Amino acid sequence: MPPRTTIKGLSAELSEIVGPQNVLTESRLIEDYRKDMADYEATPAVVVRPSTEAEVRLILRVASRRRMPLVARGAGTSLTGAAVLQGGIVLDMQRFKRILKVDPVNYYVHVEAGVVLDDLNDVLRKEGFFFPPDPASSFLCTVGGAIAEGSGGMRCVRYGTMRDWVLALRVVLANGLATTLGEPLAKNRVGYDLVHLMIGSEGTLGVVTEAFLKILPLPSVPVVRMLVTFDDWPSAGRAIQDLRQRRIVANLMEFMDRETVAAVNAAFHTDFDEAEATLLVELEEPLMGAAEEVFRVHGARRFTRAADEEEAERFYFVRSHAYLAVKDLASGVQIEDVTVPIERLAEYLALVKEIGARLRLRIPTLGHAGDGNVHPTILFDRAEPASRAAATAAFEELCRYAIRVGGTVTGEHGIGIQKVSLMREQMQAHGGAEALRLMKGIKRVFDPNGVLNPGKYVDAA
Ligand SMILES: Cc1cc2nc3c(=O)[nH]c(=O)nc-3n(C[C@H](O)[C@H](O)[C@H](O)COP(=O)(O)OP(=O)(O)OC[C@H]3O[C@@H](n4cnc5c(N)ncnc54)[C@H](O)[C@@H]3O)c2cc1C
């Protein structure tokens, strides 16, 4: 933590920019900024709450001149330590709340970075549109955070991740200059693709203030949402593979194991079937017959079709809130985010169970079955060093296995401080050592003084 006199001088300078009511230093007030949602902790020196690009520019100038580390923060739902910073400035972007334009001809929306994804979709729905990427945290997370994390989500299986939906950005750089990247057009081939460099950059290359996002008209084909349960994972895995081989593409294809469904039932007073494997599936109505046949052939034990919109929403709610239910089962949590080739999904889930039994850990597991993205949620006792060590061992073994079978250590949550060494291992194992060197060079070009979210991600790998 910097000396008190430094913090005093810094907050005086920041107060000149945003007003004293938007500069927080008291520990009671900065408490909400000390953690992310996987309980990574760090205490900032100052929290500053700008609401205009001009203010962000001035703040970054102050940070750069003082060589003071700064992290942009949306809703703080990150699960990797990316959104917390010890002894630096937290730049809270949640006052960037405006939806500036919905363009119904060019199919884009122009938004500020602090808009919550579900709020965006509420507005778009009224205009007959939607923005497809839906991280399970979409009821909390911001446009800026989702861009900086390159977030995926439940509809990814059909529509891809944030990476596929950003046309242009307004960004403030470490030196306090602002620039536009990309164009809000269906096609644009001017220059290197800095828009996509910014997506997934975890706040280390610049601060996003505005975004132009592609949107789609609401689907006109009726859809069906259902829960399908199985008595074992290999059968569920074969069903998922078979659907793909028959080119039946789902809108949603999520999974939860028995322990996750039990935690959901306990937390939300629901009574979903606590089977070994549960799939949450949404399909276009005309595909339903063929899909149900596939599930039947592979031994599904129960289908529960949502009777109406309200029940369909309830199915979605339990999956999107499942992590929060599971997290509350223990004092410590390490959430994995590996993505494996889809045909290895069932084998991977068997490994999770084997490691859990061997290391005496509870590892409720959920994830995005349709794209092989698995979230084993390793629970441990924070007060018990042996339990913490076992959780770390399980975490690393699960990541290394994914690397060995051609997977990645992160499909959507990113690296933060959680997976720095595993990112390096993966890149080396998959022939990307030189790419990592280039990435470190890019970081130096964008942020020569190492002000933006330093000591994490590419910087630390
Ligand atoms: C219950 C739950 C479910 C989740 N499900 C998913 C899921 O399905 N898919 C998924 O991908 N993730 C998921 N996550 C992880 C997380 O919610 C996403 O990464 C989310 O997009 C982060 O958004 P945020 O606004 O909370 O960002 P924060 O957590 O505040 O920040 C995350 C990163 O983005 C940077 N950042 C934030 N705003 C800006 C900005 N304006 N400019 C530059 N950098 C910025 C921060 O510096 C940090 O590095 C889940 C988390 C929870 C708690």
Ligand as a Chemical Component Dictionary entry (heavy atoms), coordinates in Angstrom:
data_LIG
# 
_chem_comp.id                   LIG 
_chem_comp.type                 NON-POLYMER 
_chem_comp.pdbx_formal_charge   0 
_chem_comp.three_letter_code    LIG 
# 
loop_
_chem_comp_atom.comp_id 
_chem_comp_atom.atom_id 
_chem_comp_atom.alt_atom_id 
_chem_comp_atom.type_symbol 
_chem_comp_atom.charge 
_chem_comp_atom.model_Cartn_x 
_chem_comp_atom.model_Cartn_y 
_chem_comp_atom.model_Cartn_z 
_chem_comp_atom.pdbx_ordinal 
LIG C1  C1  C 0 -22.454 -16.607 -11.385 1  
LIG C2  C2  C 0 -21.388 -16.337 -12.421 2  
LIG C3  C3  C 0 -21.509 -16.906 -13.666 3  
LIG C4  C4  C 0 -20.558 -16.639 -14.660 4  
LIG N1  N1  N 0 -20.745 -17.189 -15.878 5  
LIG C5  C5  C 0 -19.906 -16.876 -16.881 6  
LIG C6  C6  C 0 -20.137 -17.408 -18.186 7  
LIG O1  O1  O 0 -21.089 -18.146 -18.430 8  
LIG N2  N2  N 0 -19.270 -17.055 -19.154 9  
LIG C7  C7  C 0 -18.211 -16.224 -18.908 10 
LIG O2  O2  O 0 -17.472 -15.935 -19.833 11 
LIG N3  N3  N 0 -17.967 -15.735 -17.692 12 
LIG C8  C8  C 0 -18.782 -16.020 -16.673 13 
LIG N4  N4  N 0 -18.553 -15.514 -15.429 14 
LIG C9  C9  C 0 -17.376 -14.647 -15.207 15 
LIG C10 C10 C 0 -17.664 -13.130 -15.334 16 
LIG O3  O3  O 0 -18.980 -12.870 -14.913 17 
LIG C11 C11 C 0 -17.471 -12.580 -16.751 18 
LIG O4  O4  O 0 -16.119 -12.624 -17.087 19 
LIG C12 C12 C 0 -17.991 -11.139 -16.921 20 
LIG O5  O5  O 0 -18.050 -10.824 -18.276 21 
LIG C13 C13 C 0 -17.159 -10.085 -16.215 22 
LIG O6  O6  O 0 -17.842 -8.840  -16.294 23 
LIG P1  P1  P 0 -17.739 -7.752  -15.134 24 
LIG O7  O7  O 0 -18.455 -6.535  -15.581 25 
LIG O8  O8  O 0 -18.154 -8.298  -13.843 26 
LIG O9  O9  O 0 -16.175 -7.466  -15.145 27 
LIG P2  P2  P 0 -15.182 -7.367  -13.908 28 
LIG O10 O10 O 0 -15.198 -8.622  -13.137 29 
LIG O11 O11 O 0 -15.410 -6.116  -13.178 30 
LIG O12 O12 O 0 -13.791 -7.249  -14.669 31 
LIG C14 C14 C 0 -13.273 -8.338  -15.396 32 
LIG C15 C15 C 0 -12.055 -7.886  -16.204 33 
LIG O13 O13 O 0 -12.476 -6.922  -17.162 34 
LIG C16 C16 C 0 -11.742 -5.705  -17.012 35 
LIG N5  N5  N 0 -12.665 -4.613  -17.302 36 
LIG C17 C17 C 0 -13.884 -4.377  -16.759 37 
LIG N6  N6  N 0 -14.446 -3.301  -17.334 38 
LIG C18 C18 C 0 -13.550 -2.834  -18.238 39 
LIG C19 C19 C 0 -13.548 -1.741  -19.141 40 
LIG N7  N7  N 0 -14.577 -0.897  -19.244 41 
LIG N8  N8  N 0 -12.454 -1.557  -19.926 42 
LIG C20 C20 C 0 -11.398 -2.405  -19.855 43 
LIG N9  N9  N 0 -11.348 -3.440  -19.017 44 
LIG C21 C21 C 0 -12.421 -3.661  -18.229 45 
LIG C22 C22 C 0 -11.242 -5.718  -15.584 46 
LIG O14 O14 O 0 -10.074 -4.946  -15.463 47 
LIG C23 C23 C 0 -10.968 -7.196  -15.361 48 
LIG O15 O15 O 0 -9.721  -7.519  -15.887 49 
LIG C24 C24 C 0 -19.442 -15.802 -14.387 50 
LIG C25 C25 C 0 -19.308 -15.249 -13.112 51 
LIG C26 C26 C 0 -20.262 -15.506 -12.136 52 
LIG C27 C27 C 0 -20.106 -14.880 -10.788 53 
# 
loop_
_chem_comp_bond.comp_id 
_chem_comp_bond.atom_id_1 
_chem_comp_bond.atom_id_2 
_chem_comp_bond.value_order 
_chem_comp_bond.pdbx_ordinal 
LIG C1  C2  SING 1  
LIG C2  C3  SING 2  
LIG C2  C26 DOUB 3  
LIG C3  C4  DOUB 4  
LIG C4  N1  SING 5  
LIG C4  C24 SING 6  
LIG N1  C5  DOUB 7  
LIG C5  C6  SING 8  
LIG C5  C8  SING 9  
LIG C6  O1  DOUB 10 
LIG C6  N2  SING 11 
LIG N2  C7  SING 12 
LIG C7  O2  DOUB 13 
LIG C7  N3  SING 14 
LIG N3  C8  DOUB 15 
LIG C8  N4  SING 16 
LIG N4  C9  SING 17 
LIG N4  C24 SING 18 
LIG C9  C10 SING 19 
LIG C10 O3  SING 20 
LIG C10 C11 SING 21 
LIG C11 O4  SING 22 
LIG C11 C12 SING 23 
LIG C12 O5  SING 24 
LIG C12 C13 SING 25 
LIG C13 O6  SING 26 
LIG O6  P1  SING 27 
LIG P1  O7  DOUB 28 
LIG P1  O8  SING 29 
LIG P1  O9  SING 30 
LIG O9  P2  SING 31 
LIG P2  O10 DOUB 32 
LIG P2  O11 SING 33 
LIG P2  O12 SING 34 
LIG O12 C14 SING 35 
LIG C14 C15 SING 36 
LIG C15 O13 SING 37 
LIG C15 C23 SING 38 
LIG O13 C16 SING 39 
LIG C16 N5  SING 40 
LIG C16 C22 SING 41 
LIG N5  C17 SING 42 
LIG N5  C21 SING 43 
LIG C17 N6  DOUB 44 
LIG N6  C18 SING 45 
LIG C18 C19 SING 46 
LIG C18 C21 DOUB 47 
LIG C19 N7  SING 48 
LIG C19 N8  DOUB 49 
LIG N8  C20 SING 50 
LIG C20 N9  DOUB 51 
LIG N9  C21 SING 52 
LIG C22 O14 SING 53 
LIG C22 C23 SING 54 
LIG C23 O15 SING 55 
LIG C24 C25 DOUB 56 
LIG C25 C26 SING 57 
LIG C26 C27 SING 58 
# 
